[in-house]
Amino acid sequence: MSAEESSLLRHLQKSISETTEENITFTKEIASLLSKLHLEVKMLPSDVKEGLEKLSLILNAEKLFEFDETALHVIRERKIIEEKRRQQEEKRMSVIYDKLLRNCMRLQTKLDHLQDAVDSLQNTIDTTEKNKDTLYCNKVFLSTKLKEYQQAVEKLETDLSDMQVDELYPEKILNKYKLYLESTSKLTDVNQSLAQYSDLPPNLLQAKLLLENKRKEYKNLNQLFLEKTQ
């Protein structure tokens, strides 16, 4: 037998013992009451016996040693007052509960709105993180283009300063000037595009790869330019 079963058995035996003692006391009280009335239990009708049993239970519950109508009336009135107090207390607690419930519902609504705001902010952060790589690539590309155009402009400016106007044909000068204006315009456009990426750090590896490609393109462009101006 487990410890829990032993404990339950002890409680059961104790309850049986207490009930037996109460029955013995109850029987003695009934016998004493009938003796005072000069009556025997066997002579009483069943409904009278039942009434006496209830009376004895009431006296026992209220801890009265004999029938006292005044005491029973006082006890009854006290129970009525206690019941009214209990009902009033239940009503008061019900009002408090309803108020707390409404407050909880309002707080839950606020929490739901706050959670929606948090979810929206998290979505914005996630979207920003996804676009971060694209922004870096755009900055690297535009930075490379800017450097290429700056170098092209510097070279053209050097070429113009080194030109011997008396020894060149007017057409060659005009072509070089047109190329200079075109490069200057592209440089301005790239500067404007780069303004939106001013806060982003450069990705040196990507920039190096793009720069190498653009150098090749510029070499071809420069060769073509020299061929057209000769």
N, C-alpha and C positions, 0 to 999 in steps of 0.2 A: 504494500500500500504506500502510495506516495505521500509526501508531506502535505500537499494540497488536499488530498482525499482525507487524511487524518484530521486536518483542521476543520473541514466541512463536517465530518462525522461528530467531532466534539461540539460544534455549534448546534447540530441537529439534536444531540443528546441533551444539551443544555436547554434548548427550546422545549423539548418534550417534558423535561423535568419541571420547567416553569409553568407550562400549561397544566400539568397534572396538579401542581400545587394550587394554581388558581381555581381549578375545578373543585378541589377539596374545600378550599375556602368558600367558594360560591355555594357549594352544597350545605356547608355549615350555616352560612348566612340565611339561606332559604329555610332550613330546618328551624333556626332560631326565630325567624319571622313568623313562620307558621305556628310555632309553639306559643308565641305570644298571642296569636289569634285563635288558639285552641283548634287548629286545623291540622289535618294530615295530608301529605302530598298525594297519596293514593286516592283520596276522596275528592280532589279538585279536578274540574274539567280541564281538558287539554289547553283551551284558550286561556284559562286563568293561570295555568302553569307557565305558559309562554309569556304572559304578561308579567308574572312574578320574576321570571328569568330576566326579562328586559329591565325590570325595575332594579333587580339586584346588580345587573351589569352597569346600569346608570350610577347607582350608589357607589359601586366599586370604582368606576371611572372617575367620579367626582370626589372620591375619598371621604364619603359620608358613612358613618357607622350605623345610622338609623334613618328611617324615612322622615324627612323634614321638608314640608311643602314650601315654606318660606325660603329655605336655603336653595331648594331646587328652582324656585322662581327667580331668585337673585342670580343663580348660575345661568339660567336660561337668558335673562336680560343681558347679562355680561357677554354671553356668547353672541347675542344679536348685535350688541355694540361692537364686539370684536369683528364680526362678519362685515358690518358696515365700514369699519376702519379698513379692513382688508380690501373691500371693494373700492373704497376711495384711493387706497394706496395703489391698487392695480390700475385704476383709471389714471392716476398721476404718472405712474410708470409708463403707461401706454402713451400718454401725451409726450413724455420725454423721449420715448423710443421713436415715435413718429417724427419728432423734431430732429433727432440724431440721424434717422434714416434719410430725411430730406437733405440734411447737411452732407451726408455721405454721398448721396446721388449727385449733388452739386460738385463736390470734390472730384467724384469719378468723371464727371463731364469735363472739368478743367484738366484732369489728368489725361483724358482722351485727346483733348485739343493739344496739350503739350506734347503728347506722344506723336501726333500727326506732324507737329512742327519739327520735332527731332528727326522723324523719318524723312521729311522733306529736306532738311539740312544735310542728312547723311547721303541722300540721293545726289544733292548738289556736289558734295565732296567727292563722291564716287565718280561723277561725270567729269569733274575737274581733273581728277587723277588720270582718267582715261585720255583726256585731251592733252595732258602734260607732254607726252612724248611727241605728239604732233606739233605742239608749240615750239619745242626745242628744235625739231627738224626744220621748221619754217625759219627760225631765227638763224640757224647755221647756214641754210641755203642763201638767205638774203644777206647775211654778213659776208659770205663768200663773193656774192655778186657785187656787193658794195666795194670790196677790196679790189676786185677785178676792174671795175669801172674807174675807181680812183687811180689805179696803176695806168689804165689806158689813157685817162685824161692827162696824167702827169707826163706820160711819154709823148702825147700829142703836143702838149704845151712846150716840152723840150724841143720837139721837132720844129715847131713854129718859131721858137726863139733862135734856133740854129739855121734857119732857112736863109739862103741868100736870094732875096727877092729878084734882084737884077738878073740872076742866072737861071731862074725857073720860069716856066710858062705860067700864065695866069690861070689856066685850067687846073693845073696841079694844086695851086694855092687854094683855089675855090673848093676842090674836092676835100682837101685836108681840113678846111674850115667847116665844111658840112659834117664831116665825121666828128670833129670836135664838138659841134653843137649837139649832135645826136648822142654822144657819150655823156655830155653834161646833163642832158635831159633825163637819160636813164639813171644817172647818179642821183638826181633829185628824187625820182620816183622810188628808188630803193631806200633812200634815207627816210622818206615818209612811211614806207612799209615797215621799216625797222623800228619806228617809234613805239609801236604797240608791244614790242618784245624787249624793251629796254631793261625790264626788271628780271629777265631770265638769264641764268648762267649759260655760257656756251658749252657745247659738247665738242671737245677738241678732236676726238677720233673721227666723228662724222665730218667735222669741218675740214680735217686734213684730207679725207677722201674726196670731198667735193672740190676742195681747192686744187687737188691734183688734176681732176677732170677739167676744171675750168681753165687751168693753165694750158692744157692741150688745145681746148677750144680757142683760147686767146692766141696761141701760137699760129693756129690755122688762120684765124681772122687777121692777124698781123701780116702773115704771108700774103693773104689775098689783098690786103690793103696796099702793101708794097707793090704788088703786081699791077694793081689798078692805077697807082700814082706814078708809075715809071713811064 
